[in-house]
Amino acid sequence: MLDIAEELHRWVEQGREFAVATVVAVGGSAPRQPGAALAVDSDGTAIGSVSGGCVEGAVYELCQQALEDGRTVVERFGYSDEDAFAVGLTCGGIIDILVTPVRGGVYPAALAAAVSGEAAALARIVSGPADLMGRSLLVGPDGEYEGSFGGHPELDRTAAGEALAMLDAGRTGTVEIGEDGSRCGQPLTLLVESSVPAPRMIVFGAIDFASALVRVGKFLGYHVTVCDARPVFATPARFPEADEIVVEWPHRYLESTEVDGRTVLCVLTHDAKFDVPLLEAALKLPVAYVGAMGSRRTHEDRNKRLREVGVTEIELARLRSPIGLDLGARTPEETALSIAAEIVANRRGGTGVSLTGAHTPIHHDAPRAPAGRIGSVA
């Protein structure tokens, strides 16, 4: 539900009653992943999505029912060969949906944390004893938690620890623990939704291609920084959609700023005096993606210079250069799209080949890098 936190936070502030349907498990080909949500208020207004349209009508009715009777339920939806008009996923997948009325508890605090960009994990029981279904904990980055499942005291502590581990990795998904907080006894399944600050995209080189990449980066949910040593080019007027504009030598800025395993670095300067010291530093960092613009001749020359300053072959193998996928791109917008496509493929484990005629999965189960904030980078 944290993927629609901004809208739900406004509903809470307005005092509106609502119910939320959240994807808690998927099987086969399904359009949305765990954490995706649809909410319906008492006036019948709906926001969000759990299936891209396949089962929205049925889930909408479940939310209305939850508002009336106050009950939390889990429903499974899948494709039916026997009845082409049955409610189900035409893509052939299966999804389990948790439907719960939202009335106080830790939900307002969870939504506020997500909206403000604070790190927090919302853990909810999605399978187990009926009296525990839908109960929730809100866990902060220090391991402190609000709320209670109302069962064995150890259950809350164990659940908070599991949620903290998911939060540290920036992941959303399910985990199983025992009803008494151990690995024994009747199992409980927790859905843990992690809300973490938006991942960073740092674009080096204030050129026209960078302007298009900034727009695409914002669309994908990144916090975008533009860095260039030339103040005449690195201006808010040229990059109005950037979150941050830095006038500094690129390698010096990279050495002084914070990055993590979700950060993507896009080097568009294609100038050796900027590129070499920058990439020498970048390829040693534990970031998700390092790409550099330039022709194949520029790439070969740049690699030679990087080897001369001590960059290893293992480090060079991390460099995506020439940057982007082969889309035949020419314009800044097309080039930005090819770069973004490569970033998504790298993060999600995609191949970058056309799905037509291919025998690869449409949705990949395991991303190659830690996931970002829920629903922000897909």
Secondary structure by P-SEA (a helix, b strand, c coil): cccaaaaaaaaaaacccbbbbbbccccccccccccccccccccccccccccccccaaaaaaaaaaaaaccccbbbbbbbbccccccccccccbbbbbbbbbbcccaaaaaaaaaaaccbbbbbbbcccccccccbbbbbcccccccccccccaaaaaaaaaaaaaaaaacccbbbbbccccccccbbbbbbbbbbcccbbbbbccccaaaaaaaaaaaaaccbbbbbbcccccccccccccccccccccaaaaaacccccccbbbbbccccccccaaaaaaaaaccccbbbbbccaaaaaaaaaaaaaacccaaaaaacccccccccccccaaaaaaaaaaaaaaaaacccccccccccccccccccccccccccccc
